[in-house]
Amino acid sequence: MEAFSPIPPDWAESATHATQFCCPQCGAESRQAKAVWINRRSPVYGADHRRKWQEFYHCGECGTPWWAWSSDRPPSPYGRASGDGGDGDELF
């Protein structure tokens, strides 16, 4: 499965919206997912006029499909330093 495929995987249809950016069933982090799909066909614009997407994860720990908004993703410990002027959309 390609994360940027225009066609959603079957498992994404039953995904649950996670209020925290982790599996709502077992608490596993997004990087522990066995599959990822980003719904780039339908961006949403927030109050700050920035784009956000639904990011779908298939949990590698318990198998639960879940999704969260890209704007809710916590900062990466491997990314740029805060205050560098980046807008967070470097990969998109």
Sequence and secondary structure as in RCSB ss.txt:
>XXXX:A:sequence
MEAFSPIPPDWAESATHATQFCCPQCGAESRQAKAVWINRRSPVYGADHRRKWQEFYHCGECGTPWWAWSSDRPP
SPYGRASGDGGDGDELF
>XXXX:A:secstr
  TT SS  GGGGG EE SSSB TTT  BGGGEEEEEEEEEEEEE TTS EEEEEEEEETTT  EEEEEGGGS  
 TTS  TTS   S TT 
